[in-house]
Amino acid sequence: MYIIRPSYRYFIIQSFFDACLFIIICSINAVFFKKYLIYYFYFTVFILLIYFFICIFYKSLKFRNTVYKIKDSSIKIKYGVLFQHETYIPYTSIRYVETKCGIIQKITATKTIILYTVSGSTSIKNIISPATDMIENIIKDKKRKIRDNLSDR
């Protein structure tokens, strides 16, 4: 059994990009509302405090509470901050495995594995690139063994 967690680097870089975007939006608004600048300053500080609370506490809890367990017969995905969700995906229901990599994921050297199953798709997000290759190989090997066992019957 393998226990894998998302990359914390992705969380840090994403938070940095979010903060830069927020600062740009606040600067643009300050240019347009110059005569209300003192009120705008208090409002901006209030919004920044709320943003950092959400960013630091909620997002960090979200990343810390996400766990992917690769077992012999299935994959267990556990996630959630306020409410814990568990998803079990048996290898027999996986139809196709795909990896994707976005712009921020390229910077942080992480990937997302998408598992297409009988009932839809499930994502294993923000895993370090060598681990995604290992997971993909494990899933393909398990599927090959199941297919060989079924064909031997």
N, C-alpha and C positions, 0 to 999 in steps of 0.2 A: 504494500500500500504506500502510495506517495501522497504527501500533503504539500500543497502548493498554495502560496498566497500571492496576491497582486503586487506589482512593483511599487514601492513607495516613491521612487523617482518620478513616476508619472504624475502622482498626486502633487508633488512639489512644483514641477514644471507647469502643470495645468493651473495651479493656484497662482503662480507668477503671471501667466498669460491673462488670467481672469482679473488680477489686480491691475495690470497695465491697461486693459480695456476699460476697467472701471475708472481709473484716473483720467484717461483720455476723454471719456464721456463727461466726467465732472468738469474738466477744463473747458470743454466746448460749452457746457451749460453756464459756466462762470462768465464766459465772454458775452453771452447773450443777456445775462441778468446782472449787469454791473451795478445798477443802482440798488439792488437788493443783496449786495455782496455779503454783508455781515450776517443776514439771516441765512443766506445760502451757505455760508461757512459752517454755521451750527448744524444745519441740515446735512451737509456733507460729512461732518464728523460723526453725526448720529448714524448715517447710512454706512459709513466705513466701519464703525463698531459692529453693526449688525452683520455686515459682510464678513468681517474677520471672524466673528463668532461662528457663522455658518461655515465659512471656509475651513477654519482650523478645527473646530470641534466636530461638526457633522461629517465633513468629508473624510477627516482622519478616522473617525469611528467607522465610517462606511468601508474604508479600505482595510481597517484592522479586523472587522467582523466578516470579511469575505474569505472563505476557505474553499479550496477545491481538493477533494480527496479522490484519488484514482485507486480503485479497488480491483480485485480480480474479476469481479462480475459486473461492476457498474461504476459510474462516476457520480459522486455526491457533491452538489454545489450548495453551500450554505452562505446566505447573505442577509443583510438587513440591519438597520440601526434600532429603530423602535420595535419592529416586529421581525422576528427571525423567520426566514423562509428556507426550506430545504427542498432541493430538487434531486431526484434519483434518475439517472439515465442508464439503463442497461445497454450493454454493448450490442445486443441483438436489435435494438430499435434505432441505432445510428445508421443512417443511410449514406451520409457524405460528410467529409471533414474539410473545412476551408480555413485558411489563415488570412487575416487582413492586418494592414498596418497603416495608420493615419499619419498626419504630419507630426503631431506631438509624440506619437509612439515611435516615429523614426528618430526623433531627438533623444528619447529616453531608452532606445534599443529594446522596445517591448512590442508584443504582437497580441492580437486577439484571435482566439480559435473559435470558429463557429461550427457547432455540431448540428447538422440537419437530421432531424429524427422523423419518425412516423407522424408525430402530432405537431410538428413545427420546427423551430430552431432555438437553440440555447447558446449563449456566448460564455466563453471563458476569457475574461478581459484582462488586459495589461499584464501579461506574463512576460518575463525576460526571454529574449529570443532563443537561447539554447534550450530552455525548459519547454518552449512551445514545440520545438523539433522533437524533443524526447516524448512529450505527450502525444503528438501526432503519430509518432512511430509506435508507441504503446497501443494506441487505439487501433491502428491498422493491423498490428500483430494479433490483437485480441479478436478483431473481426475476421482475420484470415483463419485463425484457429477454429472459430465457431463455424465458418463456412466449410472448412475441411472436415470437421466432425459431422456436419450435416450431410456432406457428400459421401462420407464413408458408410453411412447407414444404408 
